[in-house]
């Protein structure tokens, strides 16, 4: 029988001390590292990367990403979706202005290296992602103009769903996936005017894009606002403000993940021996870093953190570094 080769766990995978991950990038690092533990998110990212390499972007995967990543906190949702959809660094090129995706040399290229470890990212990417994840800010804009791809989605969805409505027995393979992922209206047959859209295109995240007429000249701001409020979909109630974890909580969540990754490779005794040399005097007073039973309990909490951070994942999905290593297997 061939001897199993043990792969050494890089310190980037488990050591998240302040001198390695600053407080300013703590939340971004925590979300990034826990996302690396999700087989679903890694698979979704690979689909988007394949689309980027084929088409220069992952626009075709937007409805699928939106349908798979639904988070109660807007900032977290946007952070995760950008990780999935953004082009890899090597897709961009800056040498030839005549080629597609040319980027001038003085621009900072918005690349993406997920699922590489956070600590292996360049300082520019770490800074940019840390700035994007402001949990006190609402990154969604209540009302703004749509994008070209939104208009294209509306037209495609209207035509495809009309096709299905008129022929319910149609072969699903002849219908675009976008027509089956997000319904334009509850009843496509309930159209009073063939030339006027019955409603907007709803992405699974609760965002509506549509073509609208606004009579600025004869309607007050209050009247326009009342119309918008009146037409809020019953299935999407008005959101409430949500708080976030405190800074100390995020540090503890990240530390727990580091312990779990060590425990997936080593026994609890070996894990405590590895971290002993780098503990600060304050950390030596914390039982989770010195007592085997508490260390294992912290690792179990990391499993719960994974479920709490990503409630949209399937109930059976576990972190990739789960389970913990048993003592009889170490040696």
N, C-alpha and C positions, 0 to 999 in steps of 0.2 A: 504494500500500500504506500502510495506516495505521501511524503510528509507534508502536512499543511504549512504553507508559508504565512507567517503572521505579519501583517502590514502595520507598520508603526503609525500611530495616530499623531498627525501633525499638531503642534501646539496651537496653530490657528483655529483648530476645530474645537478646542475646549477651554483655552485660557482667554478670558475676556476682561482682564483686569483694566483699571482705569488708564494705565500707561500704554495699553494696547487699543482700547476702545474708549474714547472720551465720552463725557456726559452728553455732549452736543450731538453725537451720532449714535447714542445708546438705543433709542427707539427704532431707528432705521436698521441698525445691526441686528437687533432682536427679531424683528419681523423677517428680515432677510435670512437669518440663520434658521429660524423655525420653518420658513418656506422651503429651505433646502431639505428638510426632513419629510416633505410631502411628496410621495410618488406621483400623486395626481398633478400637482403643480409642475413638477419636473417634466412630466409627459406633455402637459399643456404647453410649457415653454418650448419643448422640442418641436411641437407642431407649428408654433409661431415662428420659430427660427427657420424651419424648413420653408415656410411661406415667404419669409423675408428673402431667403436665398433664391427662391423661384421668381418672385414678383417685385422684389425691392421693398416690400412692406408686408405687414400681416393684417391688412384691412379685411380680408376674407374671413379671418378668425375672430373679428371683433364681437359678433353676436355670441359666438361660442364661449369666448373669454368672459363676456358679461353674464352669460347664463351660468357659468361655473363659479364665478367669484362674486359673492353677494355678502357684504359685511355691514353690520349695523353702524359702523363708524366710517363716514365717507372718506376721510383721509387714508385710512388703512386700505379701503377698497381700491382707491386710485393708485396707491403705492404698489399694491400687488398686481394690478392690471398693467401698469406700465412695465413692471419687470417681465411680464409675459409677452407683451406686444412689441417692445422696443427692439430695434435692429441690433445685431451684434456689431462690435467695433469694425470687424473686417469687411462688413458690407459697404461701408463708406469709403470713398477714395478722394484724395485731394490733389493728385498729380496732374490730371488732365481736365480742364474746364469744359471740354467738349463732350465728356462722358457723363452718363447719368450719375446722380448722387454725388456730384462734385462738392467738396467742402473747402473753402479758402483756408489757407494755412493758419491764419490768425483766429479761426473759430475753434471753440471747444466742441469736439465731436461728441454728441450725446449717445455714447455707446452703452452696451449692456453685456456683462460677463456672467450673469446668473446661469447655472448654479455654482459658480466658483465661491470659495470662502470669502466672507466679507473682508477679512484682513489681508487678502491677496489683491483687492481692488486698488486701483491707483487713487491717490489722494483726491483728485478732482471728482471722480465718480462718488467716492464716499461723502464728500462735502455736498455735492449736488443732491444726492438722495436724502441726506440728513436734513437738508433745507426744505425738501418737499413734504416731509412727514410732520407737519405741524398739527398736533392733535387738538389745539385750541382754535384752529382756523377751520372754517367751512370752505373747502376747495371748490365746491360746486357753485356755479353762478345761476341765480334764480331764473333769469331771462336773458337770452342773447340770440344772435343770429346763428342759424345752423350752418353746417359745412356742406361742401359739394357731395361728399360721400353720403351724408344724411339724405339729401335730395335723391340721390341715386337709389338709396335703400328704400325710400318711400315709393318711388316709381316701380322698382322691381317687386316690392311686396304687394302693392296694389294689383299689378298685373298677374302675379303668380297666385295670390289668394282668390282673385276673381276667377282664375282658371279652375282652381279647386272647387270653389263654390258652385260653378256651373256644371262641373263634372266630378262629383264626389268619389267616383270609382276610378279616378285617374291613377295611372301608375306612379307611385311616389318617386321613382327614379327620374321621372321627367320634370319634377318640380324642384326649384332651387331650395337649398337648405334654409335660406333666410326666411322663406315663406312658412316654414314649419317651426322655426325657433321663436318667432315673436309675432303674435297676432296683431294686425293693424287695427281692427275693430272687433267687437265681440261677435257681431253678425254681419259678415261681408255682404249678405244679400239685402240688408236693410239700408239701401242707398236710395235717397229721394231724388238725387240729382247725379246723373251719370258723369257729369263733367266737374263736379265739386267733391273734394275728398271728404269722406264721412268722419274722419278722425285722424289722429296722428300715429306715427310709428312708435311703438313702445319697446325700448330695449328692456331686457330682463332686469336691469338695475333700477328701473323706475323712472328713467329719463324718457321724455316724449319729444320727438322732433316732428314738425309738421309745417305745412304751408298755411299762413294765416293772413287775414285782412284786419287791420286795425284802423278804425276811423278816428284818427287823432284830432281832426277838425271839429267833430261834433260830440265827442265823448270825453268826459273828465277822467283823470287818473283813477279816481275812486270807482267810477263805472267800469273802467277797463279791469281794474283789480278785482272787482266783485265778479265780473264774468269769469276770470281765470279761477277764482276760488270756487265758484259754482260748478265749474267743469272739472274739478279735481276728481280723478277716477276713484270710485268707491273702494277699489282694491288696494289703493296706495294712500293710506291715511296720513294726515299731517304729522311730520316727524317731531320728536322731542329732542331737546339738547341732551347730548350724552357726554359724560365725563370720561377721563382716561386714567390710566395707572399713574401713580406718582413715580418720580425718578428712581427712588429706591426700589420700588416694585419691579420696574423694568430691569434693573441691575440684578435683582434676585432671580427673575425669570431667566435671564441669560446665563447666570451662574448655574442654575439647575440644569439647563441644557448641556453645558460643558461637563457637569458631573455625569449626566446620563450617557453622553458619548464615551466618556472614559469607562463607565460601568459596562457598556456594551462590548468593550474590548478586554476588560480586566476584572478580577474579583474586587470586592469592596476594599479588602486590605491593600491590594496593589494600587488601587485608585487613590486611597488616602496617602499612601507612601509617595506617589507621584506628585501630588499637590502639596505635600508637607513642606518641601524646600522653598516654595514661592509664597507661602502664607504670610500675611502681615501680622503684627501683634494683635490687631483687632480681630482679624479672621480666626486666629488661633483660639479665641474665646468663644467662637460659634461652633456648637456641637455638630452641625452638618458637615464641617470640614475635618472633624477628628473622631467622630463616633460612628461606627459602622451602621447601626440601625437608623440613625438620623440621616446619614448619607443616602441610604436606600430609600428612605421616605421622601427626601428631596428629589430623587430621581423619578419616583412615582408621581410627584407633583409636576415634574416637567412634562410627563405624559398628559396630565390634566391641562397644563398650560397650552399644549399643542391643540387640544380640542377646543379650549376657550378662545384662543387667538383666531382659529380658522373654523368657525361653526358651520361653514358651508360645505365642508368635506363630508364624505360619506361616513356613517357611524362606525363602519368597520375599519376605517383607515387608521393606522398607527404610525408613529414616527419611524423613520427608516432605521434609526439606531436602537429601536426596541426589539427584543427584550434585554434585560440586564444579564450579564454573564454569570453562570453558576460557578461555585467554588471548585467543583470536581472537574471542570473543563480547563482550569488554569494550570499551567505547569510548564 
